[in-house]
């Protein structure tokens, strides 16, 4: 696990310090004149070294505890986040928007990140559907200023229907990609995801959480807590982004 440690001989907890100095700003940005605006939460630790535009999954919005946990743990490691809503979630509708509207929201969020945090190295990605829509947007046209894509549980296929068809567009993505996946993820059978990542070559890196499901939950018999596992996932994500910055 890649954590930012305290200087030798120091009693200070760098994570606690980063959290105490992190601020959260509510913003709104326009997707299109016709579609309207959506909300976002810009979580920025003091001295942030990168920013991740972070999209939510299909069934829960940007304030879901998993999304908040990601934002907090990334802030501990010097990574700011812009969590944002898709239009259907903003309106309280259960059914996701069509692909064109979802990807337009991703692109608008990236533009908002550049506007509200100019100068910070920018990455984009998300949880499940949010990550996949980010990759589809990038496959159609590179996302301005984005140095890499981070996927927290990439949904390669529907549950019970393993396959790789939903990953075909990934070969049109030119940015580096990090796949963070649980070995028990029912939406990404490793028998199919591993060959996809291998075929993508140096553009892709796959990080597997042993025993983790689609949200990185592990069984009690593993001897690990979900919080410890999320620390491992976020530590990898932060270290990978720092490699792309320096």
C-alpha positions as a printed NumPy array, in Angstrom:
array([[  0.   ,   0.   ,   0.   ],
       [  1.311,   3.416,  -0.916],
       [  0.721,   5.92 ,   1.865],
       [  2.278,   9.303,   2.512],
       [  4.261,   8.785,   5.701],
       [  5.295,  11.247,   8.391],
       [  8.865,  12.522,   8.403],
       [ 11.271,  10.471,  10.473],
       [ 11.064,  11.445,  14.134],
       [  7.799,  13.316,  13.683],
       [  4.717,  12.608,  15.809],
       [  2.444,  14.306,  13.307],
       [ -0.123,  12.201,  11.476],
       [  0.041,  13.41 ,   7.855],
       [ -3.4  ,  11.936,   7.079],
       [ -5.004,  13.741,  10.011],
       [ -3.284,  16.97 ,   9.011],
       [ -4.441,  16.662,   5.409],
       [ -8.011,  15.971,   6.495],
       [ -8.079,  18.858,   8.966],
       [ -7.004,  21.254,   6.231],
       [ -9.245,  19.857,   3.485],
       [-12.188,  21.96 ,   2.373],
       [-15.355,  20.968,   0.528],
       [-16.957,  23.447,  -1.842],
       [-20.349,  22.955,  -3.469],
       [-20.481,  23.961,  -7.114],
       [-22.917,  23.761,  -9.995],
       [-22.007,  23.526, -13.651],
       [-23.925,  23.38 , -16.893],
       [-24.075,  20.233, -19.   ],
       [-25.801,  21.947, -21.925],
       [-28.213,  24.814, -22.434],
       [-30.983,  22.315, -23.067],
       [-30.194,  19.896, -20.24 ],
       [-29.356,  22.365, -17.476],
       [-26.993,  22.174, -14.52 ],
       [-25.819,  19.519, -12.092],
       [-24.201,  19.698,  -8.654],
       [-20.658,  18.895,  -7.659],
       [-18.536,  18.683,  -4.506],
       [-14.938,  19.879,  -4.763],
       [-12.931,  18.293,  -1.936],
       [ -9.5  ,  19.896,  -1.803],
       [ -6.776,  19.201,   0.745],
       [ -4.189,  21.893,   1.376],
       [ -1.262,  21.427,  -0.982],
       [ -3.173,  19.091,  -3.299],
       [ -0.962,  17.566,  -5.974],
       [ -3.651,  16.256,  -8.336],
       [ -7.401,  16.348,  -8.934],
       [ -9.706,  13.462,  -9.811],
       [-13.085,  14.142, -11.46 ],
       [-15.087,  11.346,  -9.85 ],
       [-18.403,  10.059, -11.236],
       [-20.848,   7.952,  -9.222],
       [-22.328,   4.559, -10.063],
       [-25.767,   3.869, -11.509],
       [-27.695,   3.412,  -8.272],
       [-26.229,   5.975,  -5.866],
       [-25.181,   9.613,  -6.135],
       [-22.106,  11.59 ,  -5.234],
       [-22.99 ,  11.665,  -1.504],
       [-23.094,   7.881,  -1.128],
       [-20.847,   6.688,   1.704],
       [-18.565,   4.865,  -0.74 ],
       [-18.016,   8.072,  -2.72 ],
       [-17.447,  10.067,   0.453],
       [-14.968,   7.456,   1.643],
       [-13.041,   7.698,  -1.618],
       [-12.938,  11.494,  -1.418],
       [-11.774,  11.506,   2.203],
       [ -9.076,   8.902,   1.717],
       [ -7.812,  10.539,  -1.466],
       [ -7.638,  13.871,   0.374],
       [ -5.454,  12.185,   3.008],
       [ -3.013,  11.435,   0.21 ],
       [ -3.   ,  14.892,  -1.338],
       [ -5.5  ,  14.213,  -4.129],
       [ -8.444,  16.582,  -4.549],
       [-11.717,  15.268,  -5.964],
       [-14.637,  16.697,  -7.852],
       [-17.591,  14.415,  -7.207],
       [-20.583,  15.239,  -9.354],
       [-24.114,  14.166, -10.158],
       [-25.441,  12.859, -13.419],
       [-28.607,  14.639, -14.535],
       [-31.   ,  11.799, -13.688],
       [-29.65 ,  11.613, -10.128],
       [-29.875,  15.395,  -9.794],
       [-33.557,  15.166, -10.688],
       [-34.234,  12.224,  -8.383],
       [-34.95 ,   9.824, -11.246],
       [-33.931,   6.171, -10.815],
       [-33.268,   5.333, -14.438],
       [-29.899,   6.545, -15.771],
       [-29.737,   9.017, -18.641],
       [-28.913,   7.82 , -22.138],
       [-25.27 ,   7.34 , -23.038],
       [-24.985,  10.632, -24.936],
       [-26.195,  12.616, -21.93 ],
       [-24.054,  10.664, -19.469],
       [-20.896,  11.233, -21.506],
       [-21.782,  14.894, -22.029],
       [-21.974,  15.228, -18.236],
       [-18.531,  13.641, -17.889],
       [-17.087,  16.114, -20.368],
       [-18.785,  19.042, -18.617],
       [-17.395,  17.858, -15.263],
       [-13.872,  17.771, -16.669],
       [-14.324,  21.338, -17.922],
       [-15.62 ,  22.368, -14.482],
       [-12.603,  20.759, -12.81 ],
       [-10.252,  22.735, -15.054],
       [-12.141,  25.911, -14.228],
       [-12.363,  25.49 , -10.445],
       [ -8.9  ,  24.002,  -9.859],
       [ -6.647,  25.447, -12.553],
       [ -3.079,  24.228, -12.471],
       [ -3.735,  20.907, -10.757],
       [ -2.861,  17.807, -12.799],
       [ -6.228,  16.338, -13.777],
       [ -7.482,  12.751, -13.855],
       [-10.985,  11.395, -14.426],
       [-12.894,   8.258, -13.626],
       [-15.496,   6.9  , -11.294],
       [-17.316,   4.087,  -9.611],
       [-18.789,   1.378, -11.854],
       [-21.026,   3.075, -14.45 ],
       [-19.365,   6.425, -13.767],
       [-15.996,   4.978, -14.717],
       [-17.359,   3.287, -17.817],
       [-19.06 ,   6.48 , -19.022],
       [-15.797,   8.34 , -18.476],
       [-13.984,   5.804, -20.649],
       [-16.652,   5.98 , -23.362],
       [-16.38 ,   9.78 , -23.401],
       [-12.588,   9.536, -23.696],
       [-12.879,   6.92 , -26.455],
       [-15.031,   9.257, -28.537],
       [-12.764,  12.252, -28.038],
       [ -9.864,  12.828, -25.61 ],
       [-10.892,  14.596, -22.409],
       [ -9.19 ,  17.978, -22.263],
       [ -6.297,  18.115, -19.832],
       [ -6.874,  14.608, -18.435],
       [ -3.683,  12.645, -17.811],
       [ -5.256,   9.297, -17.004],
       [ -8.445,   7.403, -16.147],
       [ -9.143,   5.635, -12.843],
       [-11.857,   2.979, -12.59 ],
       [-13.166,   1.822,  -9.215],
       [-14.877,  -1.408, -10.235],
       [-15.164,  -1.273, -14.026],
       [-18.434,  -2.949, -15.15 ],
       [-17.213,  -5.108, -18.023],
       [-20.461,  -7.062, -18.303],
       [-23.874,  -7.592, -16.707],
       [-24.104,  -9.824, -13.633],
       [-24.312, -13.471, -14.648],
       [-23.437, -12.699, -18.26 ],
       [-19.636, -12.669, -18.426],
       [-18.08 , -11.277, -21.571],
       [-15.876,  -8.478, -22.856],
       [-18.154,  -6.682, -25.315],
       [-18.552,  -3.644, -23.057],
       [-14.806,  -3.163, -23.121],
       [-14.332,  -2.849, -26.881],
       [-14.298,   0.956, -26.771],
       [-11.315,   0.893, -24.394],
       [ -9.021,   0.285, -27.355],
       [ -9.915,   3.774, -28.607],
       [ -8.836,   5.413, -25.338],
       [ -5.39 ,   6.959, -25.643],
       [ -4.939,   7.901, -21.969],
       [ -3.34 ,   5.614, -19.366],
       [ -5.958,   3.6  , -17.436],
       [ -5.984,   2.059, -13.963],
       [ -8.487,  -0.726, -13.256],
       [ -9.133,  -1.35 ,  -9.555],
       [-11.152,  -4.555,  -9.284],
       [-12.278,  -7.068,  -6.68 ],
       [-11.625, -10.712,  -7.466],
       [-15.286, -11.504,  -6.598],
       [-16.71 ,  -8.706,  -8.77 ],
       [-19.765, -10.158, -10.529],
       [-19.608,  -7.369, -13.124],
       [-16.008,  -8.024, -14.154],
       [-15.007, -11.664, -14.38 ],
       [-11.219, -11.629, -14.309],
       [-11.139, -14.366, -16.954],
       [-12.345, -11.668, -19.36 ],
       [-10.933,  -8.481, -17.821],
       [ -7.356,  -9.688, -17.547],
       [ -7.03 , -10.428, -21.301],
       [ -8.54 ,  -7.021, -22.113],
       [ -6.01 ,  -5.232, -19.92 ],
       [ -3.172,  -7.316, -21.36 ],
       [ -4.253,  -6.459, -24.903],
       [ -4.317,  -2.759, -24.02 ],
       [ -0.627,  -3.023, -23.263],
       [  1.162,  -0.222, -21.446],
       [ -1.979,   1.921, -21.477],
       [ -3.624,  -0.253, -18.802],
       [ -2.774,  -1.452, -15.319],
       [ -4.953,  -3.891, -13.379],
       [ -4.931,  -3.921,  -9.572],
       [ -6.878,  -6.818,  -8.069],
       [ -8.226,  -6.846,  -4.512],
       [ -8.278, -10.465,  -3.375],
       [-11.752, -11.393,  -2.125],
       [-13.288,  -8.02 ,  -2.959],
       [-16.688,  -7.672,  -4.598],
       [-17.873,  -4.901,  -6.935],
       [-17.628,  -2.358,  -4.082],
       [-14.487,  -3.958,  -2.6  ],
       [-16.414,  -5.507,   0.296],
       [-14.574,  -8.54 ,   1.654],
       [-15.844, -11.46 ,   3.693],
       [-15.172, -11.457,   7.464],
       [-13.229, -14.663,   7.012],
       [-10.604, -12.675,   5.097],
       [ -9.466, -11.058,   8.354],
       [ -9.559,  -7.612,   6.746],
       [-11.986,  -4.751,   7.253],
       [-13.676,  -2.914,   4.396],
       [-11.977,   0.274,   5.589],
       [ -8.55 ,  -1.347,   5.373],
       [ -9.32 ,  -2.634,   1.893],
       [-10.48 ,   0.809,   0.759],
       [ -7.216,   2.206,   2.131],
       [ -5.371,  -0.275,  -0.081],
       [ -7.427,   0.668,  -3.148],
       [ -7.055,   4.403,  -2.619],
       [ -3.368,   4.053,  -1.83 ],
       [ -2.841,   2.368,  -5.172],
       [ -4.94 ,   4.957,  -7.032],
       [ -3.096,   7.889,  -5.453],
       [  0.343,   6.36 ,  -6.09 ],
       [ -0.56 ,   5.653,  -9.711],
       [ -1.706,   9.24 , -10.271],
       [  1.463,  10.608,  -8.673],
       [  3.512,   8.487, -11.098],
       [  1.756,  10.239, -13.971],
       [  2.432,  13.664, -12.466],
       [  6.117,  13.405, -11.565]])
